[in-house]
C-alpha cells in the first residue's frame, strides 16, 4: 500500500508539471475568442486547448506508465515486489549477476511494446487533422472519425475499469495502522535537533542542500550533452528514417535498462560513488529528455528545412541555427524540470552513494526498521520538501517570464 501511494504521489507530481507546461505552450488566443463567442470556459478549454494537446497527453500517460515500471527497479531496493525485485536480487550479488538477463529481456520486450502502442495511438487515433477528405468521399471520412472516437472511449473505459480493479484488489492486510498513525504524527512533529548550523556537512542543512544542488547541476550538464547528441541524430526531418529509427532504438535501449543495473554493473570500476551516480543518471536521464525533445519536433517546418538544405546549409548548421532556436522555450522549460528531477534523484538515489549524499542517506538511515526514528527522518524530508518547493517556484517564475516575453514579441 505504501509503495502504491508513492507511485500515485510522484506520478501526479511530475504529470501535473508536464501538463501545465504543455498547456502554457499553447497560444491562448483561440481560447479567448471562443469565450468572446459566448462559450463556457469548460467548452472553450476542451475545444481549443485540451483537444490540441490530447496526443501529447496520451504520450505522457504511456511514458508515466513506463517510468513507473523502471521506478519499480529502484524501489525494489526498499522492498517493493515485482520484476524490479528480480533485477535487484540479480544485480546486488556477484554469484547471481548472470541471471539478470531474464528480467531485463522481459522488461525490454514490454517497453518496446509500449513504444509501439504509443506510436500507433498517436498516429492513428489522435491525428484527425491529417485526414484529407479530398482523397475519398465525405461519408467515409465521417465513419473513420467516428470509429476513432469509439476506440478512444473504449480505451478510456478500459483504463478506468483496470484502475478500479487494481485499487480494489490492493492488499491492505499488511498495512499497520499503528505504524501509519505513528508516521503521520511524526510528519507534524519532526525532530529538528539533528541540525546544527556549523561548518560540517553532517549537521548543517544548508550545506546538505548545496551538496544536492551541486550534484543536480553536474548531472544536468552530463544529461544535456548526451541529450543533444542523441536528439540530433534522432530527427527524422534531418537524417531520414533509417538513421532516425536506429538512434531511437538505441535511445530506447538505454531507457530500457533501469539505472540501478548500470550502478551495479559499473560499481566495481568506480572509485567514487558520486561520480558513478552523476554519469549513470545523467546518461540514463538523457534518453528520456531526448525523447521529450523529439516529440516537440512535430512543430518543425519540413519544407523550410528542405529549403535550407538547398541553400547548402549542413545538417548540423540547421540543427544549431533552426531546430534549437525553434524549440528554445520548450528546451528551457524541460531543462528546468530536469534540474528539479536531478535534485530529487540526489535524495532518491542516496541509498547508492555510500552515505555521501547526506539528505537522502539520513532519510534512509532513520527509516530503517532496525533504527526506526521517523521524527528525525521527517526533519530531513521536510528540508527536501521545502527545497523542491522553492525550486518549483523559481522554475514557474522563469517559465512565466518566458511566456510573457513571447506574448510581448
Buried (B, 14 or more C-beta within 10 A) or exposed (E): EBBBEBBEEBBEBBBEBBBEBBBBBBEBEBBEEBBEEEBEEEEBBBBBBBEBBBBBBBBBBBBBBBBBBBBBBBBBBEEBEBBBBBBBBBBBEEEEBEBBEEBBEEBBEBBBEBBEEBEEBBEEBBEBEEBEEEEEEEEEBEEBEEEBEEEBEEEEEEEEEEEEEEEEEEEEEEEEEEEEEBBEEBBEEBBEEBBEEEEEEEBBBEBBBEBBBEBBBBBBEBBBEBBBEBBBBBBBBBBEEEBBEEBBEBBBEBBBBBBBBBBBBEBEEBEEBBEBBBBBBBBBBBBBBBBBBBBBBEEBEEEEBEEBBEEEBEBEEBBBEBBBEBBEBBBBBBBBBBBBBBBBBBBBBBBBBEBBBBBBBBBBBBBEEEEEBBBBBBBBBBBBEEBBEEBBEEBBEEBEEBBEEEEEE
